[in-house]
């Protein structure tokens, strides 16, 4: 199967009307059976739907789950993003942090700041043969549309030139065999100073609940240890998200639904209408490729 994915759509303001033609050419490429746009801004999403593309059949994919790790720093960053300055910013920060601390005590994060002992941490460059073995087992589990996660692809994807904080890889072993991993990205918003830890990818053999829970606990602990202000997750199939939801995260809507696809193969279209066929994560989008 030949697939194509879009990564950039750029037009000078005076020629924005030509964007429709560019996108139409992209979706109508001859000899391509599946076309994907995984990080669409609102305007591209609307144009995609007009051209017959379908949104990923997972209605909550555009809902970001997050845990606040530092209420004061998080509230300050939100106040700055909303345009508060001086005294009003200080007042909004104080009020926001008090509300967050109270809510955190009431609801509880249900995430422990100490990782389980069976999860270890490695650098991206150390992704090796055991990841290949896990990938081979993963793709044999059931028919699923997944981006390739061979060691070569993972090392290329997460070796990001110019990044101040390289991604972290968490590995979960059972009886010396790798049965799951998660990749974390740490970043700082230069405008607000908010430090964020993003779950960039996660794979577990047979979507094992205990493995996913262990990796989530370890990811949370890593974010706390790194001094991040918030830990967030976007994407992943519904069965995995349900495990996350049991840990009482906050949630917010993404600015617009980001993931669209189109195929001219009717048999493939029927298969892709089932959300269980997809394994979409932040790994599929452009955001995990950026410094």
C-alpha positions as CSV (number, residue, x, y, z in Angstrom):
1,X,0.0,0.0,0.0
2,X,1.3,3.4,-0.9
3,X,0.5,6.2,1.5
4,X,1.3,9.9,1.6
5,X,1.3,12.3,4.5
6,X,1.4,16.1,4.5
7,X,3.8,18.0,6.7
8,X,3.6,21.6,5.5
9,X,1.1,23.8,3.7
10,X,2.4,27.4,3.2
11,X,1.0,30.2,1.1
12,X,1.7,34.0,1.3
13,X,-1.4,35.9,2.6
14,X,-2.2,37.4,-0.8
15,X,-2.4,33.9,-2.3
16,X,-4.2,32.0,0.4
17,X,-7.0,31.3,-2.0
18,X,-4.6,29.0,-3.9
19,X,-4.3,26.8,-0.8
20,X,-7.4,24.9,-1.9
21,X,-5.7,23.9,-5.1
22,X,-2.6,22.8,-3.4
23,X,-4.5,20.7,-0.9
24,X,-6.7,19.2,-3.6
25,X,-3.6,18.2,-5.6
26,X,-2.2,16.5,-2.4
27,X,-5.4,14.5,-1.8
28,X,-5.8,13.5,-5.5
29,X,-2.3,12.2,-6.1
30,X,-2.4,9.3,-8.6
31,X,-1.2,5.9,-7.4
32,X,-1.7,6.7,-3.7
33,X,-4.1,4.6,-1.8
34,X,-4.1,6.4,1.6
35,X,-3.6,10.1,2.3
36,X,-3.0,11.4,5.8
37,X,-2.8,14.7,7.5
38,X,-2.0,14.2,11.2
39,X,-1.4,17.8,12.5
40,X,-4.0,19.9,10.8
41,X,-4.7,23.5,11.9
42,X,-8.4,24.6,11.8
43,X,-8.4,26.0,8.2
44,X,-6.7,22.9,6.8
45,X,-9.1,20.7,8.7
46,X,-12.1,22.5,7.1
47,X,-10.5,22.3,3.6
48,X,-9.8,18.6,4.1
49,X,-13.4,17.9,4.9
50,X,-14.5,19.9,1.9
51,X,-12.3,17.7,-0.2
52,X,-13.9,14.5,1.1
53,X,-11.4,13.6,3.8
54,X,-12.6,12.0,7.0
55,X,-11.6,12.7,10.6
56,X,-9.9,9.9,12.5
57,X,-12.9,7.8,13.9
58,X,-11.9,8.4,17.5
59,X,-14.0,11.3,18.8
60,X,-11.8,12.1,21.8
61,X,-8.5,12.2,19.9
62,X,-8.5,16.0,20.1
63,X,-8.8,16.0,23.9
64,X,-5.5,16.5,25.7
65,X,-5.2,14.9,29.1
66,X,-2.9,16.6,31.6
67,X,-1.8,16.6,35.2
68,X,-0.6,19.8,36.9
69,X,2.6,19.2,38.7
70,X,3.4,22.8,39.9
71,X,0.1,24.7,40.5
72,X,1.8,28.1,41.0
73,X,4.0,28.0,37.9
74,X,1.1,26.5,35.9
75,X,-1.3,29.3,37.0
76,X,1.3,32.0,36.3
77,X,1.8,30.6,32.7
78,X,-1.9,30.6,32.1
79,X,-2.3,34.1,33.4
80,X,0.5,35.3,31.0
81,X,-1.1,33.4,28.1
82,X,-4.4,35.2,28.8
83,X,-2.7,38.6,28.6
84,X,-2.6,39.5,32.3
85,X,0.2,41.8,33.4
86,X,1.5,43.4,36.6
87,X,-0.9,43.3,39.6
88,X,-3.7,41.5,37.8
89,X,-1.3,38.8,36.7
90,X,-0.1,38.3,40.3
91,X,-3.7,38.2,41.6
92,X,-4.7,35.7,38.9
93,X,-1.7,33.5,39.6
94,X,-2.4,33.5,43.3
95,X,-6.1,32.7,42.9
96,X,-5.4,30.1,40.2
97,X,-2.8,28.3,42.2
98,X,-5.0,28.2,45.3
99,X,-7.9,26.7,43.2
100,X,-5.6,24.2,41.7
101,X,-4.1,23.1,45.0
102,X,-7.5,22.7,46.5
103,X,-8.8,20.7,43.5
104,X,-5.7,18.5,43.5
105,X,-6.3,17.6,47.2
106,X,-10.0,16.9,46.6
107,X,-9.7,14.9,43.4
108,X,-6.1,13.4,43.8
109,X,-4.0,12.6,40.8
110,X,-3.9,8.9,41.6
111,X,-0.4,8.9,40.2
112,X,2.6,8.1,42.4
113,X,5.8,10.2,42.1
114,X,7.9,7.0,42.5
115,X,8.3,4.8,39.4
116,X,8.0,1.0,39.7
117,X,11.4,-0.8,39.8
118,X,10.8,-2.7,36.6
119,X,10.9,0.4,34.5
120,X,14.3,1.7,33.4
121,X,15.5,4.8,31.5
122,X,17.7,4.9,28.4
123,X,18.8,7.4,25.8
124,X,17.4,7.5,22.3
125,X,20.8,6.4,20.9
126,X,20.5,3.2,23.0
127,X,17.3,1.9,21.3
128,X,18.4,-1.4,20.0
129,X,17.5,-5.0,19.0
130,X,15.0,-5.7,21.7
131,X,12.9,-2.9,20.3
132,X,12.9,-4.6,17.0
133,X,11.7,-7.8,18.6
134,X,8.9,-6.0,20.4
135,X,7.9,-4.3,17.2
136,X,7.7,-7.6,15.4
137,X,5.5,-9.0,18.1
138,X,3.3,-5.9,18.1
139,X,2.5,-5.9,14.4
140,X,1.6,-9.6,14.5
141,X,-1.1,-9.1,17.3
142,X,-3.9,-7.9,15.0
143,X,-4.6,-5.8,11.9
144,X,-3.8,-2.2,12.8
145,X,-2.6,0.9,11.1
146,X,0.5,2.0,12.9
147,X,3.5,4.2,12.0
148,X,6.7,2.0,11.8
149,X,8.5,1.8,15.1
150,X,11.7,-0.1,14.2
151,X,14.8,0.9,16.1
152,X,16.0,2.8,13.0
153,X,12.8,4.8,12.7
154,X,12.6,5.5,16.4
155,X,16.2,6.7,16.6
156,X,15.7,8.9,13.5
157,X,12.4,10.4,14.8
158,X,13.6,11.2,18.3
159,X,17.1,12.4,17.5
160,X,16.1,16.1,17.2
161,X,18.8,18.6,16.2
162,X,18.9,21.8,18.2
163,X,16.8,20.6,21.1
164,X,18.0,21.6,24.6
165,X,16.5,18.6,26.3
166,X,16.8,15.3,24.4
167,X,13.8,12.8,24.7
168,X,13.8,10.2,27.4
169,X,13.0,6.5,26.7
170,X,11.3,4.5,29.5
171,X,11.6,0.7,29.1
172,X,9.4,-1.9,30.9
173,X,10.8,-5.4,31.2
174,X,9.4,-8.7,32.3
175,X,11.8,-11.6,32.8
176,X,14.5,-9.7,31.0
177,X,12.2,-9.2,27.9
178,X,11.2,-5.7,26.7
179,X,7.4,-5.7,26.8
180,X,6.7,-1.9,26.5
181,X,8.2,1.5,26.3
182,X,7.3,5.2,26.4
183,X,9.1,8.2,25.0
184,X,8.9,11.6,26.8
185,X,9.8,15.0,25.6
186,X,10.5,17.9,27.9
187,X,10.1,21.5,26.6
188,X,9.8,25.1,27.8
189,X,7.4,27.6,26.5
190,X,9.6,30.6,25.8
191,X,6.7,33.1,26.1
192,X,5.3,31.9,29.5
193,X,8.2,29.9,30.9
194,X,6.0,26.9,31.5
195,X,7.9,23.6,31.5
196,X,6.0,20.7,29.9
197,X,6.5,17.0,29.7
198,X,4.8,15.4,26.7
199,X,4.1,11.6,26.3
200,X,5.4,11.4,22.7
201,X,4.8,7.7,22.2
202,X,3.9,4.6,24.1
203,X,3.7,0.9,23.0
204,X,2.9,-2.1,25.2
205,X,2.7,-5.8,24.1
206,X,-0.9,-6.8,23.8
207,X,-1.8,-3.3,25.3
208,X,-1.1,-4.9,28.7
209,X,-2.9,-2.8,31.3
210,X,-0.2,-3.4,34.0
211,X,2.6,-2.4,31.6
212,X,0.7,0.8,30.5
213,X,0.0,1.7,34.1
214,X,3.7,1.1,35.1
215,X,4.9,3.3,32.2
216,X,2.5,6.0,33.1
217,X,3.6,6.1,36.7
218,X,7.2,6.2,35.6
219,X,6.5,9.0,33.1
220,X,4.8,11.0,35.8
221,X,7.7,10.5,38.2
222,X,10.2,11.6,35.4
223,X,8.2,14.8,34.8
224,X,8.2,15.6,38.6
225,X,12.0,14.9,38.9
226,X,12.7,17.1,35.8
227,X,10.9,20.0,37.5
228,X,8.1,20.2,34.8
229,X,5.0,22.2,35.6
230,X,2.6,20.0,33.6
231,X,2.5,16.4,32.2
232,X,0.3,15.9,29.1
233,X,-0.9,13.2,26.8
234,X,-2.5,13.4,23.4
235,X,-3.9,10.6,21.3
236,X,-3.5,6.8,21.9
237,X,-6.4,4.4,21.4
238,X,-9.5,4.5,23.6
239,X,-8.6,1.4,25.7
240,X,-5.2,3.0,26.7
241,X,-6.8,6.4,27.4
242,X,-9.3,4.8,29.7
243,X,-6.4,3.6,31.9
244,X,-5.1,7.2,31.9
245,X,-8.6,8.6,32.8
246,X,-8.7,6.4,35.9
247,X,-5.8,8.6,37.2
248,X,-8.0,11.7,37.3
249,X,-6.3,13.9,34.7
250,X,-7.6,17.4,33.7
251,X,-8.5,17.7,30.1
252,X,-8.7,20.4,27.4
253,X,-9.8,20.5,23.8
254,X,-7.2,20.8,21.1
255,X,-7.8,24.0,19.0
256,X,-9.2,21.9,16.1
257,X,-9.4,18.2,15.2
258,X,-5.9,17.5,13.9
259,X,-6.1,14.1,12.1
260,X,-7.7,13.4,8.7
261,X,-7.5,10.7,6.1
262,X,-8.8,9.8,2.6
263,X,-8.7,6.7,0.5
264,X,-10.2,5.7,-2.8
265,X,-10.2,2.0,-1.9
266,X,-13.7,1.2,-0.7
267,X,-12.6,-2.0,1.1
268,X,-9.9,0.0,3.0
269,X,-12.4,2.8,3.7
270,X,-14.7,0.3,5.4
271,X,-11.8,-1.0,7.5
272,X,-10.6,2.4,8.5
273,X,-14.0,3.5,9.7
274,X,-13.4,1.3,12.8
275,X,-11.5,3.3,15.4
276,X,-10.0,0.0,16.7
277,X,-8.0,-0.4,13.5
278,X,-6.0,2.8,14.3
279,X,-3.1,3.4,16.7
280,X,-2.7,7.1,16.5
281,X,-0.4,9.0,18.9
282,X,1.7,12.2,19.1
283,X,4.3,10.1,17.2
284,X,2.2,10.5,14.1
285,X,2.2,14.3,14.3
286,X,4.7,17.0,13.5
287,X,5.0,18.2,17.1
288,X,7.3,15.4,18.2
289,X,9.8,16.2,15.4
290,X,10.3,19.9,16.5
291,X,13.1,21.2,18.6
